[in-house]
Amino acid sequence: MPLTDTQIKAIKASDKPVKFSDGGGLHLLVTSQGSKLWRLAYRFDRKQKTLALGSYPITSLGDARKKRDSAKKLLASNIDPSQQAKLDKIHRQTSNATTFNAVADDFLKKVKQEGKATATMTKKNWLIDLARPDLGHRPISEISSAEVLVPLRKVESQGNYETARRLRSTIGQVFRFAIATARAENDPTGGLRGALTIPVVTHRPAITNQKALGGLLRAIWGYDGTPDTRIALVLMAYLYPRPGELRQAEWSELNLDEAVWTIPAARAKMRREHRKPLPKQAIVALRDQYERTGDGKLVFPSIKSRMRPMSENTLNGALRRLGFTSDEVTSHGFRATASTLLNESGRWSPDVIEAELAHIGADLVRRAYHRSLYWDERVKMAQWWADKLDVIRQESPEQLTPS
């Protein structure tokens, strides 16, 4: 007779496993430990076999019967239910390994192994996390352009047009990695190139007028905030590095006797070690700073923890307190100031200036060669620039003359 739920619930364990038949090969195996397991007995290719269908009550009596009937249909088509169950398991495992999340995780591991900068890794992780809620659990080979557009529109609706553009690019990188690892056949982001709002390019504010620059420099040298912040601003003016490179600088990177700052590849934007010559004025400022933080790892530690670098908002916040708006100058703007005035001086080759700024053009070999070849000129240019800033800072606006 077919089983009932009442009967099943009343069954107690005995010393030996006991089978209770429900019909059609389906039976409930009750172990000596009290487990109630659904099993289907069947014959295939003249062999007696058993298929596990789950345990009661997780798999109900009704569910067990449905699984029995499905297995019977496979048998009628000359398919072994046990073999099909193994294939289904493999398919599930394969599907889990080819979801967007799985491929994205593998992609991030690859990027990290390639030695990308920490800032780059942080940004890629952040961008991919924006896509995970909508795409994460979908098999990457089945994701369409319309699906990719969902997280892009969410970002775009918040007015973050540039972020949406970068998100599309990063998702595309994940898809191209999936193609390269035989987990997808196409990149659906290609069809979305014209679907997003094009952000208005706004260049970072920078002072390139000598009179205005003199005012900025005098304000910085007279800054009455923390000495760490004042010296950091002074070094931004003298050295014009990327703000993050200065904030995260470590004493081990600085050789004050040799007048060289070696920015490691892990922190350099172009992921190549970058050596900067230090003018005399910068060395004086750094020796002053060493008196305060030389017993630690970081040149400019956070005021909250000496194990963490100065906040990325510190320098811009100081410029705001000095009375300069975000439309007038930012910490990153010192690079544009130096680039503009050094080029306008006519004293230095554009290649020398580009090498000092750690910019890399299309011809990487030529650029790498120039960075080495122009070291002596860069040393001279670094000192000339520091001396020029001192003149601009010390002279009154009426005394300033063109470079």
N, C-alpha and C positions, 0 to 999 in steps of 0.2 A: 504493500500500500504506500501511496505517496506520503511523505512526511508533512507535518504541520508545525508551525512555530511553537505551539504549546508543547508538543512532544519533544521538540529539540531543546527547549528551555528546561524541560524536566529531566533530561538525560544527565546521569552522573558518571563520573570516571570510575573505571574498574581497574583491576590489576593488569589487564592486558588491553591492547587497542581493540576497539569494537567498531564494526561498520554497520551503518543504518542506511538501507537503500531507499532512494526516492523514485527510481525508475529510469529507464533509458540509459543505464550505466552510471548515473549520478548517485553518489552516496556520500554520507557524512562519516568521516573517520574521527572517532573520539579516542584520544590518546590516554594513557594511564595518568598523565599529568592534568588531564581535563580539557586540553585544547580540542576544539571542534573544527575540523578541516574538511572543506569540500574537495572531492576528488571525482574525476570522470574516468571510468574504465572503458576502453575501446580497443578495437583491433585495426591495425593498419599494416599493409604489406605482410599479412599473415602473422603479425606479431602482436602479442598482448601488451598494451601500454596504458599508462595512467597519466592524466593531466591534472595539475593542481589548479583549482579555481578560486582560491582564497579561503579565509577563515570566517567562521560565524562568531559574532553577529555583524562584523564589519561588512562581510558579503552576506546579504540577506538570502533567505530561501528563494525569493523571486529572482534576485540577481543571479544566483547559482543556476537556476533553471534557464535563464536567458543565455548564460555562457555555455551551458550544455547544448542548447539549440543552435547557437552560433558554431560550436565545434562540429555538430552533426552536419551542418551545411558545408563546412570545409571538407568533411569526409566524403560527402556526396560529390564533391568536385575533385576527389582524389588528392586532397591536401592534408598533410599530417598536422593536426592542431598543435601538437607539442613543438614541431619545427617552426610553425607559423608564429607561435608565442615567442620563441627565441629570436626570430627575425624582427618581430614587433619591438622587442626589448632593445635590440641593436639599433633599430630605427630611432627609438626614443632617446637613446644615449647619444646617437649621432646628431639628432636634432638639438639636443641640449648643448652640444659642443659647437653648434653653428648658429646659435642665437646672436643677435647684435651684441648683447652683453659679453658673451664668451669671446667673440672676435675682437671686440673693443679692448677687452682685458689683454688678449694676446698682442694686439697692436701696441698698447701702452708699454708692455714688457719689452717689446722689440725696440721701441723708441728710447726707452731708458737704457737698454743695453748698448745702444749706439752712442751713448754719452751725451745726450742732450742736456742742456742746462736745467737746473732746478726750476727756474722761472718758467721755462718752456714746458716742462712736465706738469707743473702746477696748472698752467693755463689749459693744456690739452685735457687734463683730468676734469677740470671745471667745465669745459665746453662739452665733453662727452657726457658728463653727468646731467647736463641740460636735456640731452636726447634720450637718456635711459628710461624715464617714465613712460614714454610713448613707443619707443622702439625696442627696448631692452630684451623682452622675452619673445620677440618675433624671430622666426628663422630668417637670417639675413638674406637668403636667396629669394625670399618671398616678399620682401619689403618693396613697396612701390614708391614712385615719386610723390604721390599724393600723401602717403604716410609720412615721408620725410618732411613734407611741408608743414605738418601739424606742429612739431616742436619749433620750427623756424618761425611760424606765424605767432606763436606764443611769445617768443622773444621780441619779435618785431612789433607786436601790439603794445609793448611797454616803451616803445620809442628807441629801443636799442638796435638800431639798424646795422651798425658796424659789427656788433656781437652776432647778429643773425647771419651776416655775411661770413664771418669767421666760423660760425657753427656749421654752416653748409659745407665749407671747405674741409673742416675736420671730419665731419661725417663721411665726406667723399674719400678722405684718406683711409678711413676704416673699411669702406667698401672696396677700395682698390687693393688693400691688404687682403681682404677676403677673396678677391679674384686671384691674387698671386698665390694664395694657399688653397686654391681649388674649393672654396666654400661659397662662392657666388660667381655669377657669369656676367653681371653688368653693374654699373654704378648709376643708380637712379638720380644722383644729385646733378648730373650733367644737364638734365632737362630743366633744372630749376635756376639756371644762371640769370635769366631775365625776370624771375618771379618775385624777387625781393626788392625792396626800396633801396635805391643807391644812396649811401650816406654822404652828406656834404662834408668834404674834406676840410678840416680846420687844422692849420699848422700851429704847433706849440708857440705861444707868445715868446718873443725874444727881443731884447734891446740891442739894436745895431747902430744907434746914433751915439757918437762919442760923448756928447754933452749929457745925454740921459744916462749913459753907462757910468759916467763919473759920479752922478748922483746915486746910482745904485751901489757902486763900490764904496762910497763914503758911508752910506747907510749900513752896509754889511760890516765894515771895519768898526763902526760905532755901535754895533748890536750889543744890547745890554742883557740879553737872555743868557742861557747856559753857554759856557765856553765851548763845549762840544759842538753845539749847533753853529756858533760863530765860526769856528775853525773849519767845520764842514763846508759852510758857505764860501769861505775864503778859498778852500781847495777846489770847490766847484768852479770858481772863477779862474784860478790859476791853471787847473788841469783839465777842465771841461770833460770829465768822464761821464758815463751814464750814471744817473743818481744811484741806481741799485748797486753798481760796482763800488761806489764810494761807501755807501751805507754798510755794505757787507764786507768791506775790506778787512783783512786780517794782518796782524803785525808780521807774520811769517812771509807775506808777499812783498814786504817793503825792505829794500836794502838802502838805508839812508847813506851809508858810506860810499856806495857805488852810484847813488842817485838814480835808482831804478825801482819802479813799481811793476811787478809781474802779476797781471790779472789772470788767474787760471782759466783754462778752457771751460771748466764746469760752470763758471759764472759769467764768462764773456758771452755776449749776445750771439756772436757768430760761431761760438763753440770752438774757438781757436785761442790759444794762449796769446795774450796781448801785453807787450812790454811798453811802459810809458816812461820817458825820461822825466826826472824831477828837477825843476829849476831850484835855485838856492832858496827862494822865498818859500816854496812848498816844503822844503826840508826843515826850515826854521819852524814853520807851523806844525809839522809832524813831530818834531822833537818836543815842542811845547805840549802837544797832545799826548805824547808818550809818558810824560810826567804824571798824567792822570789815569791813563788806561793801559800803559805798557806792561802791567803785571797780568793782563788778561789776554785773551785770544783776539778779540775784536778791537779795531781801532775806534769805532764809534758804537759802543754798546747802548742798548736801550736803558732809559732811566729806571725801568721796572725790573730788568734782569740783565746782568752782564753776559749772560749766555745767548742773548738775542740781540740782533742788530737794531740800530736806530730805526724808528718807524718811518715808513715811506711818506707819511704826511708831515714829518717834522720840518723838513727844509721848506716846503711850500707854505706851511703854516707860519714859519719865521718871516718869509717874504711878505706874507699878508700883514703880519704885525708891524713890519717896517713901513707899511703904507702902500705897497705895490699890489695892485689887483691881479687876479688870475688872467685878465686880458692884457696885462702889461708884461709880466715875466713869470716863468716857472723855473724850477731847478733844472729841468731838462733843457730849458732855453739857453743855458750857458754854452751849449754845444753849437747852437745856431749862431750865437754871438761871435764865438771864436772863429767858426768857419767863415762867416761873412767878412769879418774884419781882417782875418789872415789872408783871404783871397784878395780883398780890396787893396791890401798893402802892396801887392805886386812883388813882394820879396821872396815868396815861397811857391814852389811848384804845386799845382793842384794835387799831384800824386803824393807829395810829402804830407799835405794837409789831410788827405783822405786816409793815408796810412796811420797818421796820428789819431784820427777819429775812429779807427778800426772799422772803416767801411770797406766792403768787399764788392768789387764789380763782377762782371761776367767772366773775365779772364782771371780765375783764381790763382793760377801759377804766376802770372805777371804781378798780381797784387802781393802775393807772398814774397816774391823776389824783391819788390820795391820796399816792403816793410823792413827787410834786412838791409838793402842797399842804402836806404835813406836814413839810417839810424843817426849818423853824425849830423845830418841836416836837421833832423827832428830834435836833437839835443840843443842845437843852436836856436831853433824856432821856439822851443819851450822856454828858454831863458829870455829870448827877445819878447815873447808874449807876456811873461811875468813882469819884465821891466816896463813894457808898454802900459800894462794895467796900473802899475805904480805911478807912472807919469799922469795917466788919465785921472787917477784917483786924487793925486796931490795938487794938480793944477786947477785953477778956477776955470769955469766954462769959457770965459773970455780969452784965456791963454791957449785953449786947445786949437790945434791945427790939424788939417787932414793928414792921414798916414802917408 
